[in-house]
Amino acid sequence: MFEEWYVKYDRMIHHLLHQYHITYDRDDYYQLALIRLWHLTQTYDPERTPNESQYVYLQLKFCLLDEIRRRMTYQQRFQLMADESLPEREELESEPLAIEILTEEERTWFIYRCEGYTLAEIAAKMDRTVAQVKYIRKKARIKLQENNDLPFQNQA
């Protein structure tokens, strides 16, 4: 049954990819749509939805839109700040206001964070749990905010 639907709806998948201007990772999106199409062949009930092509079109459309939204959310969440706004390690170590008030652990967290490491990566590098690093982060942020030296707020 999937082979029949593949022949029938392959052009529809390409139409949707074109409609949403998907050029980057086009093959990934195409594979995702094919997987969804296969899933639809397994779950389609003609008694519930008599218009098969409309049902397939909407399901594929929403599948692609969900993936686009998921990827955009991921990119926004994990996008690093612009390189010019992240201070270099040498600048951080030479800047007495930000570094002097922090303990050794807080300083280590601060430097790793400014280099763009995630919370989990910092925890692994510091040989601590994520919860411990969050506590270190909290203490460091409080000290830096009190002195108005926090270069990035509301970031990991």
Secondary structure, 3 states (H helix, E strand, C coil): CHHHHHHHHHHHHHHHHHHCCCCCCHHHHHHHHHHHHHHHHHHCCCCCCCCHHHHHHHHHHHHHHHHHHHHHHHHHHHCCCCHHHCCCHHHHHHCHHHHHCCCHHHHHHHHHHHCCCCHHHHHHHHCCCHHHHHHHHHHHHHHHHHCCCCCCCCCC
